[in-house]
């Protein structure tokens, strides 16, 4: 048994000795080492840098407040990818499809091919019904607009005089219109009655719409006292007017228009209730609306 083990060890030793003295063995080792070295150099100097772009970075540009298409094109030109992230609630104060936020932020250094998330203004628009502001104080009108999600727009004095200074005499959009939330509403306000005197025209037999136009053309105001609910607004016929034709009144005065032919309340000395001006803004504040 021992002789057999010694014989095996001796044979193994002779084989190892002959292998290490064989020139072909060392030539093979040299070839393998050369291949490994070349592979390492190729991976370290070429493959890995190109795969990870080690030492290469891109500065993220600021693309907020830009249309999405322009922002995306700008990022793509810098070897970056784009991911669109829409907001659910449309912001009426920002143009549709405008970028409102980005991640990563501007001026951050990132790897090429990095994904940039752009938050874009889109989604459903909230619609608001325009309230009737005519006859109320300017400040109250502005407060009502803000409370329903609208914005007080340009505010200016009305070119046609009217009673009750600093009250709304005209608005655009008109009451009842459905508009986008945040829409600006333009207002005109009264500066009081004018100094000139106007001869009241005869508007009997006209429709309310025609009578209003005829009175405004003479720098007078119309107030409809009653009407037929079955008729379209403005299509009722004026049966009686509160001031007799050719009566001299100050410009801007209100002329009551009666639709009901049985109206007997024609006392011209009866005043129409004036609006509450306790919250009225002064003209200087209103001009900035």
Rosetta blueprint (number, residue, H / E / L):
1 X L
2 X H
3 X H
4 X H
5 X H
6 X H
7 X H
8 X H
9 X H
10 X H
11 X H
12 X H
13 X H
14 X H
15 X H
16 X H
17 X H
18 X H
19 X H
20 X H
21 X L
22 X L
23 X H
24 X H
25 X H
26 X H
27 X H
28 X H
29 X H
30 X H
31 X H
32 X H
33 X H
34 X H
35 X H
36 X H
37 X H
38 X H
39 X H
40 X H
41 X H
42 X H
43 X H
44 X H
45 X H
46 X H
47 X H
48 X H
49 X H
50 X H
51 X H
52 X H
53 X L
54 X L
55 X L
56 X L
57 X L
58 X E
59 X E
60 X L
61 X L
62 X L
63 X L
64 X L
65 X L
66 X L
67 X E
68 X H
69 X H
70 X H
71 X H
72 X H
73 X H
74 X H
75 X H
76 X H
77 X H
78 X L
79 X L
80 X L
81 X E
82 X E
83 X E
84 X E
85 X E
86 X E
87 X L
88 X L
89 X E
90 X L
91 X L
92 X L
93 X L
94 X L
95 X L
96 X L
97 X L
98 X E
99 X E
100 X E
101 X E
102 X E
103 X E
104 X L
105 X L
106 X L
107 X L
108 X L
109 X E
110 X E
111 X L
112 X L
113 X L
114 X L
115 X E
116 X E
117 X E
118 X E
119 X E
120 X E
121 X L
122 X L
123 X L
124 X E
125 X L
126 X L
127 X E
128 X E
129 X E
130 X L
131 X L
132 X L
133 X L
134 X L
135 X L
136 X L
137 X E
138 X H
139 X H
140 X H
141 X H
142 X H
143 X H
144 X H
145 X H
146 X H
147 X H
148 X L
149 X L
150 X L
151 X E
152 X E
153 X E
154 X E
155 X E
156 X E
157 X E
158 X L
159 X L
160 X L
161 X L
162 X E
163 X L
164 X L
165 X L
166 X L
167 X E
168 X E
169 X E
170 X E
171 X E
172 X E
173 X L
174 X L
175 X L
176 X L
177 X L
178 X E
179 X E
180 X E
181 X L
182 X L
183 X L
184 X E
185 X E
186 X E
187 X E
188 X E
189 X E
190 X L
191 X L
192 X E
193 X L
194 X L
195 X L
196 X L
197 X E
198 X E
199 X E
200 X L
201 X L
202 X L
203 X L
204 X L
205 X L
206 X L
207 X E
208 X H
209 X H
210 X H
211 X H
212 X H
213 X H
214 X H
215 X H
216 X H
217 X H
218 X L
219 X L
220 X L
221 X E
222 X E
223 X E
224 X E
225 X L
226 X L
227 X L
228 X L
229 X L
230 X L
231 X L
232 X L
233 X L
234 X L
235 X L
236 X L
237 X E
238 X L
239 X L
240 X E
241 X E
242 X L
243 X L
244 X L
245 X L
246 X L
247 X L
248 X E
249 X E
250 X E
251 X L
252 X L
253 X L
254 X E
255 X E
256 X E
257 X E
258 X E
259 X L
260 X L
261 X L
262 X L
263 X L
264 X L
265 X L
266 X L
267 X L
268 X L
269 X L
270 X L
271 X L
272 X L
273 X L
274 X L
275 X L
276 X L
277 X L
278 X L
279 X L
280 X L
281 X L
282 X L
283 X H
284 X H
285 X H
286 X H
287 X L
288 X L
289 X L
